[in-house]
Amino acid sequence: MTTPDTNAPAAQARDYSKTLFLPSTEFPMRAGLPTREPLLLERWARTGLYEKIRQAAAGRPKFVLHDGPPYANGNIHIGTALNKILKDVIVRSQGALGKDANYVPGWDCHGLPIEWKIEEQYRAKGRNKDDVPVIEFRQECRTFAAHWLDVQREEFKRLGVTGDWDHPYATMAFPAEAAIADELMKFAVTGQLYRGSKPVMWSVVEKTALAEAEVEYEEHVSDTIFCAFPITQGGEALQGARVVIWTTTPWTMPGNRAVAYSKKISYGLYEVTGAPEDNWAKPGETYILADSLAATVFKAARVEAYERVGDVTAETLAGLTLAHPLAGLGYAFDVPLLDGDHVTDESGTGFVHTAPSHGREDFELWMASGRRLAERGIDTTIPYTVDADGTLTKAAPGFTGRRVYTEKGEKGDANKAVIAALTEAGALVARGVLRHQYPHSWRSKKPVIFRNTPQWFIAMDRPVDSLGNRTLREVATQAINDTQWVPPQGKNRIDGMVGNRPDWVVSRQRAWGVPITVFVHKETGEVLRDGAVNARIHDAFAAEGADAWFAPDAASRFLAPEHDPAAYEQVMDVLDVWFDSGSTHAFVLDDPEQFPGLSGVTRVRDGGQDKVMYLEGSDQHRGWFQSSLLESAGTRGRAPYDVVLTHGFVLDGKGLKMSKSKGNVVAPQSVIKDSGADILRLWVAASDYTDDLRIGPEIIKTFAETYRKLRNSLRWMLGSLAHRVPNDDVEFHNMPELERFILHRLAELDGEIREAYATYDTKRVVALLNGFMTGDLSSFYFDVRKDALYCDPISSVTRRAALQVIDETFRRVVVWLAPVLAFTAEEAWLDRYSSEDGSVHLQTLPETPSSWRDEALAAKWQKIRRVRRVVTGALEIERAAKRIGASLEAAPVVHIADADLRVAVESLGLTAFADTCITSAITVSEGDGPAEAFRLDEVRGVAVVPTPAEGRKCARSWRVTPEVGADAEFPDVTPRDAQALREWDAAHPEASAA
């Protein structure tokens, strides 16, 4: 049914359109989200919605989504928006499922990202950070972080994210700094914290050690060399031969102390028999190489001919001693060969240059061989060959002052100098360049080096009494097994990382952070373990912040009177920022004074019903997920979380990484300004967050169109419900079949949506609702029932039942949608249930009677809808050919050869089936139908012959039927419409009189 137009009969003396129950609502078709959403945010703030949600949820099982703290150092980007929106959708949906889902946002405020910004400001002004008192510098960092915290807070709120925005957590808050120091001191007390010397990834530009999570791999061009080590002892038959290594870091040659081989590799002695006159590898030279790599090495060395002249066994290699290729420059020490599991014959020479001050595997092999090396009279001291600024030290004679990288991260002169010296010494066999993936600092974007420095570590493999004589690695591995990972493959990823990671480097040589609050005895090197000292540190930090550690009198303040400050070294390194964020559970989830709504969680694994979820990007398996796991496992013997959910990264519409240079960056602020936050929220919820997500102008348009259809469905329901009389219900068993079918679908969806929200499957929620609202409702149920809703008498059971079902549908759909379309669902709810302090976000998912489920009825209606598709297809062709103007002008003949389909249609009745097909009449015939009938390949056994409806066109409903004129009082309408007019006139006496 559609609204009458100028084609209505000329004899009509009355405007029947005023008697129709057409939709009426102030809910606009055009959303205007950029303007409307801020008004709703103001309303939520004015009415105290967050507090009302907390009050309504009191006493329910807790669901805590602990916020992974973003850095407070700039505007949010599309990846941050994805993360925060997904968190909000899950928090809101868990609340709708009946949980006390409290969300406290947080910020990471310490560390290099913020310190680096302040240093950039200094450099721009020609200032030197080292000339500024450390407490003054730290205050500038604090002010910077506080500014961006406020900026990001407003940006997150604009996304529609609900939470305790007035009381967030920040790692730079004084109580937080005290708690972080407490957590570090727990590791010191239990003996898990130690100071050691190991190669760590070091940023020359930033002058600090970096964690794996602070490194990204980028393409880099490295100098490569093949270098020969002369044999000095052992292997009498090998005298005069040399062992060849290959390295991509020539500058580490001054740090060489050994050569590694593998007993699993076959080696041979090779003689050069032909080479160019100016070649480094000359005829008569003999080299020991892995058999599988000899050809590759000689090709790189421009050797024209060579011969394998003997076997070299692992036992022979173990007995060899080499000379350093640069012995004449001050490297006159023995170089042993060591069997290493890390040595392969996949590339290189089958031998690995071993510099224990510049590589993890080199270091571990050197340390594991210490006793045997000492017995051979070899000095096992690891040299410090490179300073913090990338300069070679006095421990690299002949190269002191050479730079590996400059302060700007550019390649220095160290490689060139070392290669020249090796050439002069006759040790070079070949050289080249290699383009490969190399670690870079993700802040400065410059290459890092591996450098041996004194650092503070947390031991991974040291049995600890407080952990039941288990190691941190063992406890963390068990905690991984006890945690639910979404998607499940996240477990394998973090399990492998924890299983293979070295000891945790927790120290940084910076200024802005929580200090490593320990004192070391100058004579014994022992860490002080004194509860009274630790308590004084905690109290000072809680009252004044971590700046108290950097005050001139700090050592005396904390140590006296029990200990002599002169006897102790106060450690001035600061903690790795990952330790900060990894400790947040200690002062957010375990502090009832600071965050009472998040404490007292009795988790499922402990026999309770409460859950704690961590949710971040998949890169956090090596970042926050892991640091939180290790911190909590080391201090509490368990993970801080029960569920870990990971999402992918955001790419542009073509699947490319976003960058300003490419011009393909999508800023959330721009999307909100043009389209509204609900479009972003719909994109997040509808996407497969377990993989990388794509976004671009066309994708945004697609979701805007999806949103438009969903909004129009809500609008039509609201408009129709304007005519709903409260409590004017029809008994379930008296409802028409179609209404009972829609109620069945609601009951079916209720279970599916609950399950999808419970399993954090937001994509399925959107797919289910979009399919239902556009497929079951807009293009089917609403379309079918428009005639009855607009034209039926007030007393009509069909009309009243339809309004009742629409009411039930609206209430459920808007609550189901609320976690995703937070603003639009609220707008629609307030339009229907207007009140000063009401909100859809105070609702839980409505209970749906199980009695609504009717699988047999649903199966029947699926058959009816299949037949209807053929009828609709046939009438579309008639309309396109202009043989009819509207489907009500038709009375098709439907031939049904499929017995099941025919029984389903006939049991409905022809009148109801005609209503379902939106035709004025319909005929059902058994059989295949004529050849020229319309058919659909996907609906076998149904053929439709379109025929025009007989009779006159009703002036009110536009039905074409012989019944028009049967009622003498209303000669231009059907008897149904005549009865509707009488009831309408009785209800509107003044209007009918006029």
C-alpha positions, -999 to +999 in steps of 0.1 A: +000+000+000+013+035-008-001+070-002-028+080-027-017+104-055-034+123-083-044+090-100-071+085-074-107+085-088-120+120-098-153+114-080-136+112-047-150+140-026-130+132+006-093+132+012-089+097+025-051+101+031-060+119+064-077+087+076-047+065+071-025+055+100+007+066+083+040+066+102+045+097+123+078+104+142+102+132+149+131+107+145+147+122+113+155+102+082+188+122+079+208+113+109+230+144+111+253+124+134+281+150+135+256+175+151+234+151+170+261+130+187+276+158+208+242+167+221+238+131+234+273+133+249+262+164+268+230+146+279+249+116+292+272+140+312+243+160+325+222+130+336+252+112+351+247+082+329+279+065+339+270+066+375+235+053+368+250+024+349+272+016+379+242+018+403+220-004+380+248-030+377+256-032+414+257-068+427+260-085+393+290-106+383+319-084+373+334-081+339+365-059+340+381-048+307+414-035+320+425-007+297+459-011+280+473+024+284+480+044+253+509+069+254+498+104+262+519+120+234+496+131+206+462+129+189+446+095+185+448+078+151+425+053+134+442+023+151+436+038+185+400+045+175+396+009+165+409-003+198+388+020+220+356+014+201+360-023+202+366-021+239+335+000+243+313-024+222+325-053+244+320-034+277+285-023+267+275-057+254+287-074+286+266-049+306+236-057+284+242-094+292+238-087+328+273-081+340+288-053+361+310-041+333+330-012+346+356+004+324+383+027+338+405+043+310+442+047+316+473+063+302+510+054+300+528+086+309+564+077+314+591+066+290+609+075+259+580+086+236+573+115+259+609+122+268+618+122+232+591+149+225+606+172+251+641+166+238+629+175+203+616+208+217+649+214+234+669+207+201+646+231+182+655+258+208+692+249+208+690+237+244+709+207+260+689+184+281+719+176+302+721+212+313+686+211+329+681+197+365+666+163+362+635+172+384+628+202+362+631+181+331+608+155+346+582+182+354+582+193+317+576+157+307+547+155+333+531+187+320+534+174+284+518+141+293+490+158+312+481+180+283+478+151+258+460+130+284+433+156+284+432+159+246+429+122+241+403+119+268+380+142+248+387+124+216+379+090+232+347+104+246+337+117+212+339+081+199+310+073+223+332+054+247+317+052+281+338+049+312+350+066+344+365+096+325+366+117+356+388+092+375+411+075+350+444+059+359+477+074+349+511+058+354+525+092+365+500+096+393+518+096+426+500+065+440+507+047+407+544+056+408+545+043+444+528+010+434+552+005+404+581+010+427+566-015+451+563-041+423+599-036+414+610-040+450+591-073+453+613-087+425+644-074+444+633-089+477+626-124+461+660-123+444+646-123+408+661-088+401+698-087+394+724-065+377+743-081+349+761-074+317+746-086+285+742-074+249+710-055+246+694-036+217+707-001+220+695+031+203+725+053+196+702+082+188+682+079+220+711+066+241+691+039+259+685+001+258+653-009+240+629-038+246+619-061+218+585-043+218+602-010+211+618-023+179+604-026+144+622-043+115+628-022+084+648-026+052+685-018+057+716-021+036+746-036+055+782-040+046+792-077+045+826-093+047+841-128+044+871-128+068+898-154+074+912-165+108+946-182+108+950-215+126+978-212+153+974-244+173+960-279+167+953-298+135+988-304+123+976-312+088+958-279+087+987-256+094+986-226+070+948-230+065+923-204+077+888-205+089+864-182+071+835-163+087+809-140+072+793-111+090+770-082+082+785-060+110+822-055+103+824-030+131+820-058+157+853-075+146+872-057+175+848-075+198+855-109+184+866-135+209+857-168+193+844-186+162+814-209+164+809-241+144+783-269+145+791-306+148+760-312+127+776-296+096+800-313+072+832-293+067+861-295+042+895-281+035+896-262+002+925-249-019+922-221-043+936-232-077+926-203-099+918-166-093+924-132-108+958-116-101+944-088-080+922-111-060+922-113-022+918-151-023+949-162-042+959-195-056+975-217-030+954-203-001+935-230+019+903-224+037+880-244+059+843-241+049+810-259+052+808-282+022+773-270+013+784-233+012+819-236-004+807-228-039+788-197-028+818-184-008+842-189-037+818-172-061+816-142-038+854-142-036+858-143-074+876-176-072+878-192-106+889-227-096+892-246-063+897-281-050+885-299-019+917-314-005+905-329+028+879-336+054+877-315+086+859-332+115+841-316+144+866-332+167+894-315+148+877-282+149+872-284+187+910-287+191+919-257+170+930-223+182+929-193+159+945-159+158+925-128+155+927-114+120+938-080+135+963-094+159+989-068+148+967-040+159+964-051+195+943-082+193+971-107+201+950-133+219+938-168+212+905-172+195+889-206+203+864-225+182+832-233+201+804-257+192+772-237+189+736-249+183+728-216+166+752-223+137+736-234+104+747-239+068+718-219+054+740-189+046+775-176+052+804-201+056+792-225+083+813-206+109+799-177+130+820-147+141+814-146+178+815-112+196+800-118+231+795-080+236+774-077+205+750-107+202+727-127+224+737-161+211+773-151+211+771-140+247+753-171+258+778-194+241+807-175+255+792-176+290+784-213+288+819-220+277+835-199+305+850-227+326+865-246+297+879-214+283+895-204+316+911-239+318+927-232+284+941-199+298+918-177+277+907-144+293+868-146+294+864-109+301+838-094+278+850-060+264+829-029+262+839-019+227+811+007+220+800+037+240+764+048+244+768+073+215+779+046+191+816+054+194+842+026+195+861+027+228+897+021+239+888-016+241+888-015+203+925-005+196+931+010+162+895+021+159+889+042+190+867+072+182+852+056+151+814+058+149+791+029+142+762+053+138+761+091+143+739+109+168+714+113+139+714+076+132+734+078+100+760+052+091+794+061+106+830+054+096+836+023+118+828-003+091+850+015+065+879+016+090+876-021+100+873-033+064+904-013+055+924-027+084+913-063+075+923-057+039+957-043+050+962-074+072+954-097+043+924-112+062+897-102+038+884-129+014+854-110-001+831-081+007+797-070-005+764-054+006+731-070+018+696-055+017+677-071+046+653-065+074+672-049+104+660-037+138+651+000+141+638+020+170+601+026+164+605+061+178+636+075+160+632+052+131+670+047+131+689+014+132+699+000+166+730-019+176+736-048+200+758-035+228+771-051+260+761-028+289+754-032+326+717-035+330+691-046+355+674-079+346+645-100+359+656-137+357+634-160+337+650-193+348+660-188+384+639-210+408+622-187+434+609-197+469+579-173+465+569-192+434+571-226+449+606-231+438+595-226+402+610-202+376+593-172+362+592-189+328+575-220+343+549-199+361+542-177+331+538-207+308+512-222+332+494-189+333+492-188+295+476-223+296+450-210+322+440-180+300+413-179+273+428-164+241+406-148+215+413-158+187+429-191+200+460-188+180+471-159+202+481-186+228+506-202+205+522-169+197+528-157+232+537-192+244+565-193+219+577-158+228+578-165+265+594-199+259+623-184+240+628-149+255+659-140+274+659-125+309+638-093+310+659-061+307+640-036+329+665-007+331+667+023+309+693+051+310+668+079+308+652+105+331+614+103+327+601+072+345+599+054+377+634+048+390+648+014+399+644+019+436+673-002+449+705+004+467+736-017+460+764-022+486+796-008+471+818-036+484+797-067+481+775-057+452+745-070+470+711-054+466+697-041+499+666-059+510+651-039+538+614-036+544+617-004+563+637+013+535+611+000+510+583+014+531+599+048+533+603+048+495+567+039+490+554+066+514+576+093+498+564+084+462+528+082+473+530+117+487+555+134+463+558+112+433+589+095+420+608+128+419+616+121+455+642+096+443+661+123+424+663+148+453+699+156+465+692+140+500+673+110+487+699+084+498+701+097+533+664+101+535+657+065+526+687+047+542+694+064+575+695+057+603+698+019+597+723+021+569+753+043+560+744+061+527+782+063+519+783+025+517+756+022+491+752+031+454+718+046+446+707+032+412+697+061+389+684+041+360+646+042+354+623+013+347+615+001+312+581+016+305+568-019+298+573-026+334+552+004+342+523-007+321+528-043+331+523-033+367+490-014+361+470-043+374+486-038+408+471-003+413+440-005+391+426-040+398+440-045+433+435-010+449+400-007+465+407+028+476+417+042+442+394+021+420+367+004+442+346-006+413+373-029+399+385-046+431+371-077+448+370-097+416+363-134+422+374-150+390+360-180+372+391-200+377+388-194+415+352-206+416+336-172+410+318-156+380+340-126+375+363-120+345+392-097+337+399-091+300+429-075+283+422-063+248+449-048+225+464-052+191+482-084+181+516-067+185+510-067+223+519-104+226+554-091+228+544-059+246+517-053+272+502-088+273+537-102+280+550-076+304+517-078+324+520-116+324+556-116+336+551-089+362+520-106+377+534-141+374+566-130+392+548-113+421+515-132+423+522-165+406+494-160+380+483-140+350+465-107+358+438-116+332+414-144+324+407-135+288+430-119+262+415-106+230+436-093+201+428-074+170+446-066+138+460-034+124+442-009+102+452-007+065+439+016+038+412+005+014+437-013-009+453-032+020+484-010+022+500+004+053+489+040+060+515+067+058+514+105+054+538+103+024+513+081+005+484+103+014+463+073+025+458+081+062+423+080+074+419+102+105+391+093+129+385+130+136+377+135+099+354+106+097+335+119+128+333+154+113+319+142+080+299+111+089+297+107+127+312+083+152+284+057+148+297+050+113+332+043+127+316+022+154+296+002+128+328-003+108+347-016+138+319-040+150+312-053+115+348-061+106+367-092+113+390-077+140+410-110+143+427-100+110+439-066+097+411-042+089+407-019+059+393+015+057+390+042+031+365+065+015+346+038-004+345+015+026+331+044+047+305+050+021+295+013+022+290+015+060+272+048+057+247+030+034+243+001+058+237+025+086+211+044+065+191+012+060+193+003+097+182+038+107+153+038+083+141+005+098+142+021+133+124+052+119+096+032+103+090+013+135+089+044+155+065+061+131+042+031+131+043+028+169+029+063+172-005+046+166+001+019+191-025+019+220-008+009+253-017-026+265-039-032+234-024-066+231-036-096+211-033-131+227-004-150+212-027-178+199-050-153+182-022-136+162-019-142+124+008-166+114+030-139+100+032-122+134+040-155+151+067-161+126+083-127+133+081-135+171+098-168+163+126-150+145+130-127+176+133-157+198+158-173+175+179-141+173+178-136+210+198-168+215+222-161+186+229-125+196+235-134+233+259-161+222+277-138+198+281-110+224+292-135+250+319-148+227+329-112+216+318-120+180+307-084+171+309-092+134+282-118+138+260-095+158+261-069+130+255-095+104+226-110+122+209-077+129+216-063+094+202-095+078+171-094+101+164-057+098+169-054+060+158-089+050+131-101+074+118-067+084+122-039+058+119-058+026+095-084+039+074-080+070+071-042+070+064-043+032+037-069+037+020-053+067+020-017+055-015-022+040-030-036+073-011-010+094-022+020+073-056+009+062-072-017+085-099-006+110-087+004+145-102-028+158-085-051+133-067-080+150-041-081+122-033-044+127-032-046+165-011-077+164+013-062+139+018-031+162+023-054+191+050-073+172+066-042+160+067-029+196+084-061+208+108-060+178+117-024+183+125-029+220+148-058+213+165-045+182+174-011+197+189-028+228+207-053+206+221-025+186+230-002+215+266-015+221+274-009+184+254+022+175+256+038+209+243+072+197+216+061+173+202+035+196+200+061+224+183+086+200+157+060+190+151+048+226+145+084+238+121+090+209+101+060+220+105+061+258+112+097+264+122+105+300+146+130+316+170+103+329+162+073+308+187+056+285+190+025+264+224+019+280+207+012+313+189-018+297+199-054+297+190-077+268+152-082+270+141-117+279+123-134+251+096-161+259+107-196+247+070-201+237+076-179+207+098-205+192+080-225+165+103-244+142+075-259+122+059-225+116+093-211+106+099-239+082+065-232+066+072-195+062+106-202+047+087-221+019+061-194+015+088-168+012+105-188-015+073-189-035+068-151-029+103-145-044+091-159-077+059-138-076+078-106-068+103-113-096+075-117-121+058-085-110+091-065-112+092-074-149+056-062-154+064-029-136+096-024-157+075-030-189+049-005-175+022-031-178+013-024-142+021+005-120+020-012-086+018-048-075-018-042-062-029-039-098-020-076-103-037-109-096-011-134-106-016-171-112+010-192-093+017-227-106+034-249-080+046-283-089+065-288-057+041-305-033+057-292-001+057-256-013+020-259-025+008-273+008+025-245+027+009-218+005-025-234+004-026-239+042-020-201+046-051-193+025-053-173-007-063-140+009-033-141+033-010-152+005-022-123-017-015-100+013+020-116+016+027-110-021+011-075-019-013-082-047-051-076-048-058-112-055-039-144-063-046-179-077-027-211-069-026-239-094-011-273-092+014-282-119+044-269-139+026-240-156+029-228-192+063-224-209+061-186-210+056-184-172+082-166-151+106-188-132+136-185-109+164-211-112+169-212-075+132-219-067+124-251-086+088-261-091+072-226-091+060-207-122+041-174-122+018-159-149+011-122-142-025-112-148-042-079-141-065-077-111-102-074-119-125-047-105-122-011-095-094+007-076-101+015-040-098+052-035-083+047+000-061+016-002-056+013-040-066-023-040-082-034-072-112-056-065-149-062-075-158-054-039-153-017-043-187+000-041-203-029-021-208-005+008-234+021-002-222+046+024-187+046+010-191+036-027-155+043-038-137+020-013-137-017-003-159-030+026-127-033+047-119+004+041-155+014+047-154-002+082-121+015+088-136+048+079-166+043+102-142+035+132-120+064+123-149+088+122-162+076+155-128+081+170-124+116+154-159+131+154-147+167+150-125+158+120-152+137+103-177+165+107-154+190+091 
